[in-house]
Amino acid sequence: MARGKRPEGRAPAGHSRAASRTSGKKEPSAGKESSARKEPSAGKEPSAGKEPSAGKEPSAGKDPSAKKEPSAAETEKLQKVLAELGYGSRRELERWISAGRVEVNGETAQLGQRVSGADTIRVDGRPTGRAPQAGCRVLLMNKPAGVICTRRDPEGRRTIFDDLPSLRQGRWISVGRLDVQTSGLLLLTNDGALAHRLMHPSTGLDREYAVRVNGQLDEAQLRALKSGVIADAERLQFSDIQYYNGSGTNHWYHVVLMEGRNREVRRLFESVGLTVSRLKRVRFGPVIMPSTVRSGRCLEMGEEDLRTLYQLLKLPLTLPPGRRTGARNRPDKEKSVLLPYPQLTPSA
C-alpha cells in the first residue's frame, strides 16, 4: 500500500475476503482478524483419576467437590448487570435491591452484591435473561463523533437513542459505550442476555479500532504497547497492533483490545507520547461495520447472521414474527456482517 494516503477502505494485507467486501468508503475498513485470535489447541484429556489408597483420609480442610469461587475480575455489581439486561438505570435498580425485589440464588440480594455468570438472578420472582417475547433484534449503528451513549442527557445533547426504531415491548440496550468523540460500530439489542454475554470479559470477544495518531511508532513503542503499560494504576495493552498507512504527522493503525475500558486506546497511545486525533471502532468480535452504512445510520442484522451469532454465544434465539423496518434499518439479506470467528466457551 502506498504511503502518504489515508485509508481508502481496503483491508491491509492479511485481511479476509469477507472483510474486503465492506470496502468502498474513505474510512479505515473493518474486518482484519487479529493475529492474537487463534483457535485454542486441542487439550489433552486428563488422566483417569485413581482411587485413594486404603486407610488414607482426605487432607483436612479440603472439599474435593467444592466449586471454585469466582474472582473479583469475573464478577460485576448486581445493579450493573441488571441495567445491562434492560431493567432500568443503576440508581433505580439500587432502589429495587434495597426494597427486596431482587434475589440471587434464592436469597434476597444485598446492595453492593457482586454476581457472576453462574449465579441465578430473579426480579420480582421471575428469572432474568429470557429472550424477548417479541423476538430478538440487533442493530449496527455507525455512531458519529459528538453523540453520547447515555439514555438521557441533562444538558440536552444528542444521544444514540434519539433516532432508533420503536419497539412494541422492551427497550434498546447499548452493548457497551463509545466515548463522545469516538465513532464507528456500536451494537444495540432488545435482548438483555445477549447484551450481557457480548459485554462480559469472560466471553472473550475482542474489539478492533482504526486509530489516527500524530506520529509513527518505533519498534520499542510497538513492543511496549503489546506487552503492556501501566497507566493510572491499571495495566493496559493491545492484543494486536498493525500499521495501516499515513504521511507527515498523521498515521493510521489498526489496534485490537480484549476489553473496552474507559479511554483505553487513547491512554495507551498517550503512554508512549502520541496523541490520538481520530478513533473509530470497526469490529466487535465477529461483527463488522459495512462501509455502506453512513455515519449516524443503523443496519438491522439479518436472520442468518442472528442465528450464527446466537449459536456462537450459545444462547437461545427467538426470531421476530414478521419484521417491519423502515428503509434505513432494513436487514441486509445479501451481505453478512459477520466474519469467521473462533468457537467460544462463554461463562458470562
Stockholm file with secondary structure:
# STOCKHOLM 1.0

chainA/1-348         MARGKRPEGRAPAGHSRAASRTSGKKEPSAGKESSARKEPSAGKEPSAGKEPSAGKEPSAGKDPSAKKEPSAAETEKLQKVLAELGYGSRRELERWISAGRVEVNGETAQLGQRVSGADTIRVDGRPTGRAPQAGCRVLLMNKPAGVICTRRDPEGRRTIFDDLPSLRQGRWISVGRLDVQTSGLLLLTNDGALAHRLMHPSTGLDREYAVRVNGQLDEAQLRALKSGVIADAERLQFSDIQYYNGSGTNHWYHVVLMEGRNREVRRLFESVGLTVSRLKRVRFGPVIMPSTVRSGRCLEMGEEDLRTLYQLLKLPLTLPPGRRTGARNRPDKEKSVLLPYPQLTPSA
#=GR chainA/1-348 SS CCTTSCCCSCCCTTCCHHHHTTCCSSSCCSCCCCTTCCCCCCCCCCCCCCCCCTTCCCCTTCCTTCCCCCCGGGCEEHHHHHHHTTSCCHHHHHHHHHTTCEEETTEECCTTCEECTTSCEEETTEESCCCCTTCCCEEEEEECTTCBCSSCCTTCCCBTTTTCCCCSSSCCEESSCCCTTCEEEEEEESCHHHHHHHHCGGGCCCEEEEEEESSCCCHHHHHHHHHCEEETTEEECCSEEEEEEEETTEEEEEEEESSCCTTHHHHHHHHTTCCEEEEEEEEETTEECCTTSCTTCEEECCHHHHHHHHHHHTCCCCCCSSCCCCGGGCCCSSSCCBCCCCCCCCCC
#=GC SS_cons         CCTTSCCCSCCCTTCCHHHHTTCCSSSCCSCCCCTTCCCCCCCCCCCCCCCCCTTCCCCTTCCTTCCCCCCGGGCEEHHHHHHHTTSCCHHHHHHHHHTTCEEETTEECCTTCEECTTSCEEETTEESCCCCTTCCCEEEEEECTTCBCSSCCTTCCCBTTTTCCCCSSSCCEESSCCCTTCEEEEEEESCHHHHHHHHCGGGCCCEEEEEEESSCCCHHHHHHHHHCEEETTEEECCSEEEEEEEETTEEEEEEEESSCCTTHHHHHHHHTTCCEEEEEEEEETTEECCTTSCTTCEEECCHHHHHHHHHHHTCCCCCCSSCCCCGGGCCCSSSCCBCCCCCCCCCC
//
